[in-house]
Amino acid sequence: MSPSTPPAVVPDAELERFEREALPFLGRLYATATHMTGDGAAAERLVEQTCLRALHAFGAFTDRSRLKVWLFRILADTALRPCGDRQGPHARVLAYDEPTTGRGEKPPVVPARQTPQTQALNHLSCHDVKAALGQLPRGSALVVHLADVEEFSHTEIAEILGVSPGTAAARLHHARRRLLGLLTDAAHRRGGLD
């Protein structure tokens, strides 16, 4: 839409339904956008663009049981689409922070038998984890966030990213493997691994 084009008028009933059904996901969208941009103001702009796009397409959306996936798909499309503004939020690498869901943090999963490697990794700080996630390419960090923070399935991640489920599973596998390598390197630097 060009700056001179007026926005499309959304019927009141559709606007009310959008507010009732879609806005409860606003906090999760903002948390993900913050992870993607690393900046609160950029995240706000990204969520605003996402909500505007979703509102304008809401009348044509029919599968209300898939609303969260649909909204995250629009967020990902908005954030990852090619754009000329390389100084904007789309050019930034994903940053990572603890989830701010209001549901509390999940305890880490600890394997029954810990290897020396997993023991060393367990002693890394949140800063080390954030730094490692920040080193991942934007798309890799996003797929890890969608799976491990937002708890989307491979199929849902595939839908959000517009790829096949096999591609989503492969991207997640490679992103986690690369993240483990970065965390292992951090543990080596800290002297936790021989």
C-alpha positions, 0 to 999 in steps of 0.5 A: 500500500502506498502512502497515498492509498487510504487503508481499507475499511474493515467492517465493525463486526469483523474488527470486533471478531478480530479483537476477540479472537486474534488479540489474545495472541498479541503478547506471544507475537510481541515476545517472538518479535522481540526475539527476532529484532532484539529491540522493543521498538522494532518489535512493536513496529513488526507486531503492528505491521503483522496485526494490520496485515492479519486484520485486512486478511481476517475476513478471508481466514476460515480455519479458526482452530489454526489462528495462532499458526496463521498469525505467526505465519504472518509475523514470520512473513513480515519479518523475513520477507526481503526488504530494501531497508537493511537498517530496519528490524529485518536486518537484525540477527535474532536475539534471545531472552528468557520467555516472558509468558507470564506462565513462568519458566520451564525447568530445564530437561536434564538427562538421566545420565549426564555426560561430561559435556552435558554437565559442562553445558548445564553450568553455562550462564543465560548470557552464554546461551543468549550469545550463542543464539545471537550467533545463529543465522536469523532463520535458524534462531527463529526455528529454534524459538518457534519449537522450543519457546512457542512449542510449535510442532514441525508441521506448524513450523512448516506452515508458519515458514511456508516450507515442507514439514521435512524442511522444517524438521531439517532446519530445526535439527541443523539449528539445534546442532549448530547451537549445541556446537556454539554452546560447547565452544562456550563451555570449552572457553570457560574451562568446563570441557577438556 
